Amino acid sequence: MRAAGAAVLLCGGLVVLSPGTAWAIDGCQDEQNTAGSVDGRELAYESATSFGAQLDQARDAWNALGRIRVRRDDALTFADLKVSDVDRGSVTWSGLWSPSTGTDQIYLNKYYLRKYNENQRRGVISHELGHALRLGHVNDREALLHCSDARTAYTPQFHDKEMYRSIWEDKK
């Protein structure tokens, strides 16, 4: 999930709202694109997570779309994004993409993720990578970028791919 702007969607369906925000019944609304973490046509990340296999699967699913190269950083590149674990029962999100003036962050909350199956974990990580790729939330439970862990997708689906292409199709 992502914390930004006027509202924060919380895992488990709870929502903190600001005045004047219109939400669908499950707390989702279509959002504008995020700032993202992409540098040029590449998203280089540093991994410090225990969910490496699911991160690799999420990376491969986004790379299959062919526009932006998502890859681990190396000694010659600056990481645009760092993926790391936290273990916080005091928050209600399972994953969080957080922009920064330096390296952006994806935090994976082991408190929730350890209770999820592999597909659900991959879905959370793929969702957060979607934010790093500039995609916002959508009010479509069948989309990966649905705003809660009640989503039914674990990889980019039609709606996600359409948003991705609308952002990156014409970029050179």
BAMI-364846 format. One record per residue: residue number from 1; x, y, z of N, C-alpha, C in turn. Coordinates in steps of 0.001 Angstrom, whole numbers, plus 500000, padded with zeros to 6 digits. Last residue first. Example, Ala and Ser with C-alpha at 12.3 -4.5 7.8 and 13.67 -1.06 7.14 Angstrom:
n;n.c1;n.c2;n.c3;ca.c1;ca.c2;ca.c3;c.c1;c.c2;c.c3
2;512850;497750;507080;513670;498940;507140;512900;500030;507870
1;513190;494310;507800;512300;495500;507800;513200;496700;507800
END
This chain:
n;n.c1;n.c2;n.c3;ca.c1;ca.c2;ca.c3;c.c1;c.c2;c.c3
172;510879;507861;475244;512089;507376;474561;513285;507487;475444
171;507519;507137;475702;508750;507652;476302;509954;507041;475593
170;505139;506098;474934;505747;507082;474052;507058;507631;474584
169;504602;504172;477039;504560;503826;475617;505355;504805;474745
168;504404;504860;479774;505723;504549;479197;505744;504281;477703
167;501720;505454;480442;502824;506231;481000;504095;506074;480166
166;500232;503589;479096;499888;505000;478925;500999;505913;479471
165;501358;501195;480030;501591;501617;478636;501271;503090;478420
164;500334;501258;482667;501774;501214;482418;502084;501722;481008
163;497580;501099;482175;498153;502269;482856;499646;502370;482572
162;497505;498560;480909;497041;499760;480197;497598;501025;480840
161;498403;496937;482989;499189;497039;481753;498793;498263;480941
160;496285;497251;484803;497645;497645;485173;498506;497860;483930
159;494157;496120;483335;494091;497520;483765;495488;498056;484106
158;495172;493400;482988;494817;494278;481873;494860;495753;482267
157;497752;492959;485523;496596;492528;484752;496267;493591;483697
156;500775;491928;487058;500051;492962;486308;498944;492363;485430
155;500017;489538;489680;500886;490042;488618;500105;491116;487866
154;498019;488946;491335;499350;488868;491914;500429;489295;490924
153;494652;489837;492089;495754;489728;491129;497091;489720;491865
152;492646;490453;493792;492698;489062;493340;493836;488834;492358
151;492830;492408;496814;492941;492249;495354;493021;490774;495010
150;492914;492854;499426;491774;492057;498982;491801;491864;497464
149;494815;494641;500071;495273;493271;499908;494122;492320;499579
148;493909;497545;498105;493970;496756;499337;494454;495347;499036
147;493763;498943;495663;494361;499591;496831;494388;498759;498109
146;494982;497507;492681;493852;497706;493603;494448;498101;494945
145;497011;496874;490980;497105;498153;491665;495834;498503;492426
144;496157;494509;489814;497250;494449;490765;497340;495725;491586
143;492621;494162;489481;493880;494799;489094;494918;494629;490197
142;490260;493278;490419;490990;492358;489556;492314;492936;489088
141;489137;495406;491769;489692;494296;492559;490486;493302;491725
140;489537;498601;491126;489273;497389;490354;489941;496233;491093
139;490356;501425;491335;489183;500841;491971;488722;499638;491146
138;493903;501816;491688;492689;501748;490876;491576;501067;491659
137;496822;503841;492438;495796;502854;492774;494616;502927;491813
136;499361;504569;489916;498560;504848;491097;497559;503732;491352
135;502653;504003;488704;501243;503666;488658;500564;503997;489988
134;505440;504359;488658;504570;505527;488497;503081;505213;488438
133;507015;502313;489514;506927;502511;488062;505916;503597;487678
132;506482;502270;492166;507814;502736;491775;507879;502997;490267
131;503963;501078;491961;504077;502475;492395;505428;503057;492001
130;504821;498512;491175;503955;499303;490295;503983;500779;490666
129;506105;497667;493454;506929;497978;492274;506119;498778;491261
128;503765;497193;494927;504664;498284;495326;505625;498652;494198
127;502749;494996;493451;501954;496202;493645;502867;497384;493975
126;504753;493102;493841;504465;493585;492482;503689;494893;492530
125;504448;492750;496627;505703;493280;496089;505495;493821;494674
124;501836;491701;496732;502174;492921;497474;503427;493561;496882
123;502168;489391;495107;501211;490435;494751;501504;491752;495446
122;503988;487897;496564;504388;488398;495244;503460;489516;494801
121;502268;487331;498715;503503;488111;498918;503972;488722;497604
120;500348;485772;497402;499951;487031;498041;501163;487925;498292
119;501946;483584;496607;501275;484431;495608;500876;485781;496198
118;502747;482527;499133;503739;483054;498186;503104;483973;497141
117;500435;483682;501685;501071;482652;500874;502001;483325;499849
116;500952;485474;504794;500457;485373;503420;501122;484196;502709
115;502208;485813;507154;500925;485097;507208;500343;484864;505814
114;504346;487382;506549;504651;486008;506974;503380;485162;507076
113;503141;489864;506030;503550;489013;504917;503872;487582;505340
112;502710;491134;508524;501586;490628;507730;502033;489594;506709
111;505330;491446;509454;504258;491184;510415;503033;490603;509701
110;506885;492289;507352;506881;490864;507688;505769;490497;508662
109;506323;494577;505067;506017;494364;506471;505852;492875;506774
108;508598;496174;503136;507755;494983;503166;507578;494589;504625
107;509071;499251;501643;509123;498528;502906;508136;497371;502834
106;510949;500749;499279;509795;499863;499433;510034;499114;500733
105;512137;504051;498694;512083;502851;499517;510816;502045;499238
104;514543;505987;496770;513192;505678;497225;513216;504338;497961
103;517403;507816;497498;516905;506510;497080;515508;506295;497645
102;516519;511053;497868;517622;510191;497445;517061;508908;496877
101;514121;512081;498516;514988;512932;497710;516208;512159;497227
100;511605;509533;498046;512612;510222;498845;513412;511148;497940
99;508558;507611;498374;509524;508410;497614;510456;509162;498556
98;507741;504417;499263;507942;505737;499829;508978;506507;499011
97;505469;501823;499351;506448;502516;498517;506536;503940;499040
96;504809;499186;501462;504727;500637;501337;505833;501131;500424
95;502799;496477;502638;503886;496982;501813;503695;498474;501635
94;500869;496216;504528;501730;495059;504281;502938;495438;503439
93;499704;498404;507105;500052;498141;505709;501009;496947;505606
92;499204;499259;509662;498237;498362;509042;498505;498117;507566
91;501372;499211;512543;500855;499823;511318;499938;498822;510640
90;502274;497673;514599;501615;498930;514960;501098;499699;513750
89;503763;495590;513821;502360;495316;514077;501575;496572;514401
88;506380;495401;511750;505627;496380;512532;504160;495987;512645
87;509170;494895;510527;508277;493993;511258;507492;494854;512236
86;510507;495321;507230;510238;495841;508566;509327;494810;509237
85;512864;494927;504570;511829;494410;505465;511718;495261;506719
84;513364;496692;501431;513786;496138;502714;512579;495721;503552
83;514667;497964;498570;513586;497104;499052;514069;496437;500329
82;515351;501067;497187;515828;500035;498114;514609;499281;498628
81;516017;502650;494094;515041;502089;495020;515729;501077;495921
80;518019;503348;492500;516874;504259;492509;515919;503900;493636
79;521427;502992;493137;520102;502396;493312;519041;503492;493353
78;523766;503622;490679;523159;504153;491891;521767;503551;491992
77;526154;501318;489337;524901;502070;489299;524484;502529;490687
76;528361;499700;489582;528459;500843;488680;527198;501691;488606
75;527746;497565;491181;528777;498492;491650;528864;499754;490793
74;524171;497431;490692;525492;496824;490776;526491;497896;491200
73;520690;496691;491329;521804;497594;491071;523110;496809;491149
72;518402;494638;489547;519213;494880;490738;520322;495853;490378
71;515884;496177;487437;517009;495274;487700;517675;495611;489022
70;513672;496830;484914;513769;496751;486371;514871;495740;486668
69;513336;498811;482189;514125;497693;482703;514233;497814;484221
68;510340;499500;480561;511297;499937;481567;512035;498704;482079
67;509070;497902;478547;509318;499338;478371;510422;499847;479289
66;508337;495117;478842;509345;495561;477906;509640;497040;477773
65;506783;493409;480264;506086;494456;479499;507045;495220;478597
64;508511;491857;481691;507857;491228;480541;507112;492256;479687
63;509130;493362;483905;510057;493390;482774;509453;492768;481517
62;507040;492608;485617;507056;493967;485061;507992;494054;483863
61;507839;489928;486090;506502;490224;485552;506453;491624;484954
60;510391;490233;487211;510244;489570;485912;508889;489856;485277
59;509706;491452;489688;510562;492140;488709;510361;491553;487312
58;508282;489322;490833;507610;490602;490570;508389;491401;489525
57;510329;487419;491075;509143;487118;490262;508402;488404;489887
56;512056;488774;492836;512517;488391;491492;511341;488103;490570
55;510354;488928;495059;510828;490151;494417;511312;489854;493007
54;510133;486220;495693;508932;486932;495244;509304;488266;494582
53;512799;485767;496461;512214;484989;495368;510983;485697;494811
52;513176;487591;498652;513913;487727;497393;513296;486979;496225
51;512267;488362;501178;511311;487906;500172;511908;488004;498769
50;513946;489565;502867;513897;488107;502979;512929;487508;501961
49;515813;492276;501456;514569;491659;501895;514702;490148;501985
48;517314;494227;500220;517666;493837;501583;516434;493196;502208
47;518381;495217;497076;517508;494328;497830;518103;493987;499181
46;518165;498038;495084;518994;497316;496041;518052;496475;496880
45;517374;498621;491637;517025;498487;493049;518086;497722;493818
44;516724;500687;488925;517729;499851;489585;517407;499814;491073
43;514935;501095;486285;514667;501133;487722;515637;500154;488371
42;515106;502984;483276;515588;501921;484142;515173;502180;485591
41;515087;505056;481561;514250;503900;481217;514628;502696;482073
40;515426;507530;483880;515538;507260;482449;514568;506162;482067
39;514562;505992;486669;515602;506911;486231;515871;506624;484759
38;511683;505585;488668;512391;505277;487430;513370;506395;487088
37;510000;505904;490746;511418;505790;491079;512282;505567;489845
36;507023;507988;491147;507821;506872;490661;509286;506973;491031
35;504904;509662;491613;506160;510247;491144;507072;509164;490575
34;501903;508089;490319;502806;508495;491387;504050;509131;490776
33;498941;509120;488573;500207;508411;488636;501032;508926;489812
32;495868;509447;490389;496834;509884;489408;498081;509026;489545
31;493518;506822;491094;494445;507884;491463;495294;508296;490269
30;490318;505621;491863;491351;505759;490853;492202;506967;491212
29;489898;504269;495146;489525;505224;494116;490642;505234;493089
28;488730;502161;497774;489564;502434;496607;488999;503561;495761
27;487028;501446;499804;488093;502389;500103;488980;502731;498933
26;484888;499926;499096;486016;499233;499710;487212;500142;499964
25;483158;501854;497966;482745;501129;499154;483911;500428;499846
24;485202;504675;496994;484317;503559;496707;484078;502791;498004
23;485313;508070;498098;485868;506721;498043;484796;505717;497654
22;486278;511418;497968;485233;510453;497627;485868;509083;497448
21;487167;513828;500296;487662;512737;499471;486540;511737;499229
20;486357;515804;502081;486135;516017;500657;486645;514917;499751
19;488853;515465;504610;487555;515982;504175;487502;516135;502656
18;490657;512360;504463;490643;513799;504663;489300;514306;504162
17;490596;509209;506153;490177;510125;505093;490409;511568;505474
16;491889;506118;506469;491922;507419;507112;491651;508437;506014
15;490382;502939;506456;490847;504086;505692;490837;505326;506567
14;490657;499393;506480;490444;500639;507192;491035;501792;506394
13;491238;496959;505201;490082;497723;504783;489821;499003;505536
12;493486;495565;505629;492340;495156;506417;491126;496025;506151
11;495797;498177;505418;495538;496760;505245;494375;496355;506142
10;494670;501421;504541;495264;500539;505507;494876;499099;505217
9;495425;504187;502668;494651;502955;502741;495383;502003;503653
8;495289;507530;503369;496138;506366;503491;495221;505156;503552
7;494957;510679;501649;494442;509544;502393;495463;508429;502424
6;496110;512780;500251;495016;513073;501158;494584;511895;502013
5;499539;511900;499866;498411;512759;499558;497382;512807;500656
4;500359;508546;500796;500669;509815;500146;499398;510612;499987
3;501336;505365;501123;500901;506502;501935;501314;507776;501232
2;500307;502347;499736;501086;503557;499578;500500;504656;500437
1;500837;498827;500000;500000;500000;500000;500882;501236;500000
END
